[in-house]
Amino acid sequence: MKARQSRINYSDSRFLILGSIPGSTTSSFKNGVTNLAPEFIVEVATISHIFWAEQICEEMLSSAIARGTGISKRSPQSIQMKMKQGEAVIAFTADGKWAGFSYISAWANGEFVSNSGLIVAPEFRKTGVAKKIKRRIFELSRQKYPEAKIFSLTTGLAVMKMNHELGFQPVTYSELPADDAFWEGCKSCVNSHILMSKGRKNCLCTAMLYEKGEIKQEGAIC
């Protein structure tokens, strides 16, 4: 029987950047080989995390290029602002390596809130951290904008699946905010000409919407 480890408060500021935390990995045993998987701290980003903004933006862009999909470009300054406003979630390992990020934005006077910019560092993909970030950013949306409709625009099948498991449903673009400010962000996407040629009614991204209701149990997504 596996010995129970004492619980550690990973959100303690002492563990944000430096040092190694006991029990910072979990192990699995398969085919006679022990594989170590990192544990992650996933929390609301603050001003103390702004030095990661440039790396996050670079990874967002390089990931989009590698996938051959469009993405609205973000600046380090915009990412830093989201962190300062408490409208972002960041993940990192116990020894201080950045692992992933996502943020929220409110539209139409708080009627809508978007979950955007989900990115995971290449070395931590397929570890389950994306699902942890996705659930935490969803919970943050509900906490800060409890009456809002939550939506996501994505070309990624994995993100679509995570959205569906949380209770999002595919919708037409007519269900999204009509704010010009929202659609302005799409102009930096390589596919913006498709969006504009169709009168902002369709593009390569799939729109998914969550309306107020019960959050599905965590076991359904992790």
Helices and strands as residue ranges (DSSP letters): G 13-15, E 25-30, E 33-38, E 40-44, G 47-52, H 53-67, H 76-84, E 88-93, E 98-107, E 112-120, G 122-124, H 129-144, E 149-154, H 157-166, E 169-171, G 173-175, H 180-184, G 185-188, H 192-197, E 206-210, G 218-220
